[in-house]
């Protein structure tokens, strides 16, 4: 109960709305953050096709984001907190929200395609609502439950398609892909339950990505992923674009939180999934069966009902 009271005091649900600047453009921020997140899928697929091991590419993302944003904090002379709760937060968030999901995404993306992998991310808001209710944070309304059921039906259609048309993936890769939104949802609930008092969100991102980079680099050293360094060096443009997207996404992410509130923020997964599917189908030659597009529509309807239910509850 103490942690819950701390969470509500330092990250109140209505704080973003109360401080919303009149010059903000939340819809544009949503599109920007979702687009930057959506670039992760095709860029990750290109890296995998170029022979870069998943551990190494995931480490590049976390290390690049942590280093650049950390340098920005130091230049601004922001106070960096290193107490036990922050360190615990860094480690758990790094494992559940960054390191393991990123490795899973990069492992399955060449089997399912960038678009289908991106679609799995749309399950995260729905699963987060269920886990939040189980954790006692918030009980979904009836309309929200309906959205969750419809979203699961759509995700099931996407999963049953097993990737691109004419290239069905093994069920092992589908199962590993479905673990990604589960882990992301667990991470969402954990970060709310264990949010450190008076925490700087940017510092939490820097610390979590820094720990994730350290874990990924250590795992890469053990598994021999560093043998892929020549392949990584052969993709300077793609690597730079991925790091730039990761660095640019975090400041916009927090501004979206400030200007649009948590309901709007939760839709970045939908935007990124759409970007991933469009890039996969339009620029990377991926073809998907009709049931993937039907599943996409059902997921969009499910998330729309969830958003409407939350707006009614605000």
N, C-alpha and C positions, 0 to 999 in steps of 0.2 A: 504493500500500500504506500510505503514511503516513496518508492521509485515512481509509482504512478502519479503521486502528488507533485513530485519534482518535475515530471514530464509535462504535466498540465500547466505548471507555473511558468516553465521556461520556454515551452513551445505550444502555447495555446492555439487551439484550432482556428480561432477567429483573429489571431494577431495579424496575419497577412492582410486580411480585409481592412482592419482598422488603420493600417499604415500604408495602404495602397496609394501611391503617388498619382496625381491626376494625369501626369504625362505618360504613364506606363501603357504599353500595348501588349496585354497578356496573350492575345491570340497569336500575335507575331512571335512572341517569345516561345510559345508552345510549338509553333512550326519550326522555329530555329533549333530548339533543343531536341525535338523529335527527329529532325533531319540529321543533325549531328550524330545522334545515337544510331539512326538508321544506316549511316555510312559504315558503322562497325561491321555489319554483316558481309557486304560485298568486299570490303577491304580485307576482312579476315579470310574470306574464301580465296582471294587472290594470293594472300600470303601463304596459305596452305598449299595451293597449287604450285607456288614458287618454291616449295620445299622447306618453309620455315616451320619448325616444330611448334605445336600449340603452346607449350610452356614458355618458349622464348618470346613468342608474339604477345602473349598475355603479360609477360614481365615487361616488355617494351611499353605497353599501354600504361601500366601502373607506375613504372619508374618515370616515364616521361611526364605524366600528370602530376605526380608527387613532387618531382624536382622543380618543374616550372612554377607550380602554384606555391610550393614551399619557398622558393626564391622571392616570389612576389610578396609573401607574408613578411619575410625578413626585411625586404626593402621598405616595407611600410612599418617596420618595427613593431609588429603585433606581438603580444604576449603569447607564448607557447606553453601550454599546460601539460605536465608529464605525470600527473598523479595516477594512482592505481586504477581508478575507474576509467580514465582516458585510455590507459594502456590496455585494459581488458576490452574496452570498446574497439580499439584499433585491431586487436588480434581476432576477435570474433567476427567483426564486420569484414575484415580482410579475407577470412576463410569462407564465410557463408555468402557474402555479397559480391566479392570480386574474384579471388583466386580460383576457387573451384568452379563457379559458373563460367568464367571466361575460358578455362581449359576445356570444359564440357562443350561449350559453344564451338570453339575452334576445332574440336575433335569430330563433331557431328556435321559440321557445315558442308563438308565436301560430299557427304552421303545424302543429306536431306536437301541441299541447296540453300542459298542465302535467304531466299524469300520464305521458304517453309520454316527455316530456323527462326527467322524474325517473327513469324506468326506465333511461335510458342511463347514469346514474350508477352503477348496480350493476355495470357492466362494469369500473369502475376497479380494484377489488380483484383481479379476475382478471388484468387486464392488468399490474397491478403485480407480481404473482407471476411472470409471464413475463419482464418486463423485469428484475426482480431477479436471476433466474437468468442472463440474458444478461450482466448487469453483474458477475456473479461474487459477488453478495451472498448468495444463497441458492438452492439448487437445489430446486424443488418435488418432493415425493414422488409416487409413482404415483397415490395417491388424489387428490392435489392436481391432477395433470394431468387426471384424470377430471372433477373439478369444473370445471376451466377449460373443457374441451370441452363439458360440458353447459351451462355458463353462456353460452358463445358461441352455442350452438344456440338458447337462449332469447332472447338478445339479437337474434339474426337474425330470429326470429319477430316480435319487437316492431318491428324496423326495417322488415320487409316489410309490416307493417300500415300503415305510413306515416301515423301520427297517428290522429285520431278516426274513428269509424265514419261513413261518408258524406262525409267530408272528407279524402280522401287527399292527402298533401302531395307536392310535387315531390321527386324524388330528390336534388336539390341540397340541400334543407333536411335530408333524412335524413343525407346525407353530412357536412354541417356539424355536425349533432348528434353523429355518431359521433366527430368529432374531439375532443369535450369529454372523454370518458373516456380517450382516448389522451393528451391533454395532462396530465390529472390524474395518470395513472400515471407519465408522465415526470417530473412534479414530485415525486411521492412518492419515486422512486428518487434524483433529484438531491438532495433534502433530506437523505437518508440519507448520500449520498456526500460532500457538502460541508458537513455540519453543523459550525458553528464550535465550537472547543473552549470549554468552560465557558459555553456559550450559555444565556441565559435564554429559554425558549420564548415567553413573552409578549412580550418585546422583539423576537424574530424576527417574531412576528405583527404587531406594531405597525409595525416598519420595512418589512416586505413590503407591508402594506396601504397604508402611507404612500406608498411608491414607486408602487404600483399606482394610487392616487388621482391622483398627479401625472401619470402617463402618460395616464390616461383623461381627465383634465381638459385636458391639452395636445391630445390627439387630438380631444376634443370642440370645442375652440376652432378647430381647423383645419377640421373637417368641418361646423361650424355646428350642432352638437348643442345648444349653449346656447340655440338658438331654442325648445327644449322646456322652458325654465325656467318659463314660465307654466303648462304642463301639470303640471310637478312641483309647483308651488305650489298647484295645484288639488287635490292628493292628499295633504294633510298627515297624515291618519290612517294611510294605507297607508305613506307614507314613514317616519313615526315608528315604526310597527310593524316595518318592515323593518330599520331601524337598531337598534332595541331587540333584535330577534332576533339580529342579527349580534353585538352587544356581549355579550349574555347567553351566546351559544354558546361563545365562546372560553374563558372561565374554566371552564365545565362540561366543555368538550372536554379541557382539560389535567387536570382532576380525574379524568375518565374514564381518561385515559392513566395517571394515578397509581394509580387504584384497580383498574382492570380489565385493564390491559395492552394490548399492541398487537393481539392477536387479537380481543378484544371491541371495541376501538376501530374496527377495520376494518369492522364491521358497521353503522356509522351510515349508510352509503350505502343499505343495504337498508331500514333503518327510514325514512329520508327518502323513498326511492322509494315505499314503501307509503303514507306520509302524502300525498305528492304525488298518487298515483293516487286515493286515497280522497277527498281534497279536490276534485280535479278532477271525479270522477264524482259525488260526493255534494252538493257545494255550488256547483259552477260549471257543472253541466249537461253535462259532457263524456261522450261515449259511446264505448266502445272495443269493437272486434270481439273474438270469442272467442279468436282467436289471440294477442292481447295478454295475456290472462289466462293462457293456456297458456304463453306465453313467460315471464310473471312467475313462474309456478310452477317452470319449468325453471331460471331464474336463481336462485331461492331454494334449489333442490336443489343447484345447482353451488356456491354460496357455502357452504352447509351442509357439503358434502364438503370444501371447502377449509379451513374452520374445524376440522373433525374431524382432517384431516391435520396441521394445525399443532399441534393439541393433542397428538397422538401424538408429534410431534417435540420438544415442550418438555421 
